[in-house]
Amino acid sequence: MEDMIFYDRLQFAFTITFHYIFPQLTMGLSLMIIYFKGRYLRNNIEKYNNAAKFFMKIFAINFTMGVITGVPMEFQFGTNWAKFSELTGNIIGQTLAMEGMFSFFLESSFLALFIFGEKLMGQKLHFLTGFLVFLGSWASGWFILATNAWMQHPVGYEILDNGRYVLTNFSALFSNPWLIPAFLHNQVASVVTSSFVVASVGAFYILSNKNVEYGKLFLKTGVIFGFVSSLLIAMPTGDWNAKNVAKYQPASFAAMEGIFETEEAGAEIVLIGQPNMVEKKLDNKIAVPNILSFLTYQDWNKQIPGLDQFNEDELPGNIPALYYSYHIMVGLGTIFIGIMALSVFFLWRKKMYQIKPLLWSIMFLFPFPYIANITGWYTAELGRQPYLVYGLLKTSEGISPTVSSGNTLFTLLGFIALYLLLGLLFLLLVGKTINEGPITQKH
């Protein structure tokens, strides 16, 4: 049974991690595309229009890969997690169906119109199609996160005699106190990723002395979007999410922060430390006293329960992984703020385009927002353990009893091989698009 749970979770973790590489860029990039298109409508400067169409090509490649990798991931609800689907399908099936019927078709339909319909529709309608692509991509995030929010903090449900969950209050799904903070944090994080990608492409063009005019536009836009979104990811959205975890999942909060023992008055915030699960403590700890209590409750002396206050079977199953995921996310977020603040400063001083060490740093930093986003999701999902539906349905109760661990491992190896090929194809297509550069229209 333990092997089955392990391989089922490992397969889902792999497929969803690979899948989320793509939508985290498309959601943020759609916002930047309509920014470029809006600037073109306002100023009638052709480079903004070309920038919008250039990044829509990258958007389309990401969108296609997201669809390809998203379908197998959802099939696992029926193959590996049949019991979970049987018990909770009346609830999570509604939001997942709305994501497919409304968001996906809205996004895919108007994506085609944006790419191929500019001359036919005119510029204002072309902008509208871009806006609807943006709306569809963000609505998709809304419905997916509504599903996840219910799993993190179940609301508006009733459990029948046969153990199935049914929805008794439809509006509760979308007024869930977990949803809005999670949605805002996730969407702003996607803007961070897209900002770094756009800035990185700009830095590449400037350093290679190719498409320099566009390079400066991309770098400036990416840095400004990146600075604002990097601040928003910490405050207020990150702070709001952390307070939600402290309120609704206190054991997870203690594991995230590395609080093994409850402190009498005021909890410290850990800057560096390694979880020691044998001795139930953090090794080589560097911490600042009372800060965590103040950040969480605005009270320097507020007591925060440690892991010693909870039953062993209620604790997250992998505390070190949860702790490190959270601290990697927070650490990278802090670095992003520093890099983007420095870039904005030199942009204001009109020196950024000449500072090569900064340009090289921005160019090579683009993978790290992906890492921060993925470790952020790991924090949320590892923190929910040992539950699939927090406080109600254990992970061990949701697997498919007829699918053996050997079958799951075999298909996992198949996914790894297939996704390796897809990843290489994706890099080749995006690399080719970037190498060709924006198409400058001649008049």
N, C-alpha and C positions, 0 to 999 in steps of 0.2 A: 504493500500500500504506500509506503514512504517513497519507494522508487517511482511509482506511478505519479504521485503528487509532484515529485521533484522534476521529472521529465515533462509533465504537462505544463508546469510553471516555466521551466526553462524554454520550452518551445514557444510559448506565448510571449515570454519576455524577449526572445530573439526576434520574432516576427514583428512585434509592436515597436521595438527599438528601431529596427531597420525602416519600418513604415514611417515612423514619425520624423525621420530625416527630411522627408519631402513636404508634408503639410506645414511644418513649422516655418519653412521658407515661404510657401505660397500665401499663407495668411498675412504675414507682414509685408511681403512684396506687393500684394494687391493694393495695399494702402499707399505704398510709394509710387506705384504705377499711376494711380488716379491723381496723385500729387503732380507728377510730371505732366500728365495730360491736362490737368487743370491750369498749370502754369502756361502751357501752350495756348489754351483758349484765351487766357487773360492777356498774354504778352505777344502772341503770334510769333514766337521765336521757334524756328523749326527744330532746333536741337532738343527741346523739351519733348516734342512729339516723337522724334526718333528715339529718345531715351525710353519713353513709355513703350514703344513697340519693341525695342531691343529687350527690355526686361520681361515683356510679356512672352517672348520666345522662351526665356529661361523658366518663366512661370509655367508655360505649357509643358515643358519637359518634366518639371517637378510634379505637375498635376497628373500627368500620365503615369509616372512611376508610383505616385501615391495611390492611384486607382489599382494598379497591378498588384501592389503589395498589400493593399487594404482588404481585398476580397478574400484571400486565404486566411487572413487574420480573423475575419468575422466568421468564417466557416468553422473555426476552432470552438466557437460557442456550442456548435452541435456535435463536433467530433470528440473533443477533449473535455468539454465542460457541459455535458448533456444534462446532468442533474441540476446544475446551476440554472441553465436555460429553462428547464422544465418548471422549476420552482419560482423563478423570478421573471419569466418571459412576458407575463401579462403587464409588467411595469417597464422593464428596460427595452422590451420590444417596441414600445410606442415611440420612445425618443429616438431609437436607432432607425426605425422606419421613417420618421419625420426627417431625419438627417439625409437619408437616401432619396426620399421623394421630393423634398423641397430644396434642400441646400445643394445636393450633388447635381441635380438637373438644372437648377438655376445657374450654378457655377459653370458647368460644362457647356450649356447652350450658349450663354453669352460670351464665353471664352472664344468659341468659334467665330461669333459675330465680330468680336474685337479684332481678331487676327485677320479675318478675310473681308470684313464689311466696311472699312473706313470710307472708301470712295463711294460706295453705294449709299451709305447713310448720312454722310456729312459729319462734321467735327463734333457737334453737340450731341448727336445720337451716339457717336463713337465713344464720347466720354461717358454717356449713360450706360453703355454696355460694359465699360470698364468698372464703373461704380457697382453694377449688378454682379459682376464677378467678385468684387470685393465683398459685397453684401452676402453672396452665397458662401464664400469661404469662411467668413466670420460666423454666419449662421450655422455652418457645419460644426465649427468649434463649440458653439452654444449648445447644440443638441448632444454632442458627444460628452461635453462636460456636465450637462444635466444628468446624463446616465451615470457618469462617474460620481457626481455629487450625491446621487441617491445611494450608491454603494458605500460612499464614505460616511454619509449621515442620512439614513433612511427616514423619509417623511411620507405622510399621506397614504399609508398602506394598512392592509388588514391581512392576517394569516388565517387561511381556511383550515378546516379540520384535516384535509389531506396534506397540509404543510405548504401549500402554494400561497404565494404572495399576490394580492390583487390591489389595484389602485382604488382608493376611496375618495381621493381629492386630487383631481388632475392639476389644478392650479398650484398645488403644493410642490409639484415637481420643479416648477419654474420660480417659485418663491423660496426655495430651499436656502437657508442661510449659508450653506456651504458653496452655493453655485456662483453668485456674483463675484466674490473675492477670487475664486479659482479661475473663473472665466477671464476676468481682467488681468490677472497675473499671467495666465497662459498667453493671452493675445499680445500683451506688452512684450512678453518674452519672445514671441515670434517676430515682433518688430525689431527687437535687439538683433536677432539672427539676420534678418534681411538687411538691416542697416550695416552690419559688418560685412556682409557679402557685397553690397553695393559699394561701400567704401573700399573694400579690398580690390574689386575690379578697377575702381578709379586709381588706386595706388599703383596697380600693375600697369595700367596704361601710361601713367606719368613716368614710372621708373624705366619702362621699356621704350619711352619716347614714341608711343604709338597712340593715335586717337587722343592726343593730349587735351584738347578742348573738352571732349567728353569725360576724360579722366578727371579733370578738375571739377566738372559738374557732379559726377558720381561721388567723388571724394567729399566735396562740400556737403552734398545732400545726405550722404551716409553718416557723416560725422554729426551733423545737427540732429538728425533723427536718432542716431545712436546715443547721443548725450542725453536727450530728453527721455528716451525709453529706458536707458540704464538707471536713471534716477527714479523713474516711476516703478521699475521692477523691484526696487528696494523699498521705497516709500511712495505711496501708501500700500501698494498691492501686496508686496511681500510681507510687510508687517501685519496686514489684515489677515493674510493666510495663516501666519504663525499663531496669531491670537485665536483663530478658529480651531487650530489643532490643539492648542492648550486648553480650550474650552470643551471640545467634543471628543478629543482623543488624547487625554492627558498622559497615558502610558507611552504613546508614540512621541509626544512632545519631550518627555524625559529622555527617551532613547536618542532622539535627534540631537538633543543638547548635551548628552553624555552625563546626565544627572543620575548617578547610581544610588546615592544616599540623600535623603531629604535634609536640607539645611534648615536650621532653626529659624533664622530671620534673613531673608534676602538670598536669592540664588545668583551665583556667579555666572558669567558668560565665558565659555571656553574658547580660547583662540587656537590653541594647539593641544593635542592630547591623543593618545591611542587607547581604545577600549581594551581592557584586560578582563575577559569574561570569566577567568578562573578566580581572580581575587575581587571581582565586581568593583572595579575602579578604573580611572583613567591614568595611564602611565605618562610620565614626562609632561605633566599638565602645565599650561600657562593660561591663567584665567584672570578676569577682572571682577572683583567682588561686587555683588548687588545689582549689576547692570541688567542682567536678564529679567529680574523682577521688575525693574523700572520700565524696560522696553515692553514687557508683556502687560503689566497692570498699572503702570505709572505710579508705582509704590516701591520705594527702595527696599522695604523690609517685608514685602509680601512673600509668604512661603509658597514654593512650587514643589509639588510632590515628586519625589524621585522614584526610581524603579523599585526600591524596597517597599513601596506602599501598595504594590499590585501583585496579584496572584501570578505565579509563573506561567500558567496556561493562558493568561491574558496579554502577555508581553509579545511584541513583534518577534518573529522567529529568527531574524538575522540582525541583531542589534548593531554589530560593527558595520555591516553594509549600509544600514539606514543612517548611521552616524556619519560615515564617510561621504555618502551621497549628498547629504544635506550640507556638509561643510565644504565639499567641492563646489556645489552650486553657489553658496554664499561667497566663497573665496573668489571664484571667477567673476561673480557679479561685482565685487569690490574692485577687482582689476579693471573691469570694463568701464566703471565710472571714472577711475583714474586716467585711463588711456584716452577716453573721449573728452574728459575735462581738459586734459593737456592739449588735445587736438583742437578743441574749440578755442582755447587761448591763442594758439599759434595761427589759427584761421582768422581770429579777430585782429591779430598783429600783422596779418597778410604775409606770413612767413612759412605756412604749413607746407606749401608745395615745394619748398627748397630744402626741407629738413629730411634728408634721406633715411636716417635711422628710424624716424617716426613713420615714414612711408613704408619701410620694410616691415616694421612692427605691425602696422595695420593690415598689410597684405597677408602676413602669415598668421594673424589672429583669427581669421574667419572660421576655422573649425571649432574654436573654443565655445562660442555661443551654442553650437550644436551639443557639445558635451554638457554645458550648463543646463540646457533644456532637458536633456535626457536624464541627467542625475536629479533634476527637479521632479520629473515623473517617477523616478525610482524612489525618491523620498516619499511621495504620496502613496505609492503602491506598497512599498515595504512597510510603511507606517500603518497601513490598514490591516496588515496581518496580525493575528492568524485568521482573519475574517475575509470572506468575499463581500458580504454585506455586513458592515461594521456592527458588532454587538449581536448579530442575529444568525448569520449563516457562516459556519467555519469553512475554510478552504478545502479541508479534507472531505466535506460533505457535498461538494459541488462537482467533483470530477466524474468522468464517464467510467463506470465500473467494468465495462466490457472491452475497453481499449487498453491493451497491455503496454507496459513500459517499453518493451522491445519495439512495438509498432511506432510508438511516439518518437523513440530515439532514431529509428530508421527514417521517418519523415522529416525529423529535424535536420539530419545530415543532408537530405535532399534539398530542404529549404536553404541551408548554408551554401551548397554548391550553386543552386539557381540564383540566389541573391547576390552571390559573388559576381556572376556573369552580368546580372542586371546593374550592379554597382559600377562595374567597369564600363558598360554601355552608357550609363548615365554620365560618368565622368568624361567620356569621349564626346558625347553630344554637347554637354555644357562647355567643355574646353573648346570645341570647334566653334560654337556660337560666340564665345568671348574672343577667340582669335580673329574671327571675321569682323567683330566690332559692330557698332550701330551703323545702320545704312543711312548715309547722307543723301537726301533727295536734292537733285539739281533743278534749278528753275531757269 
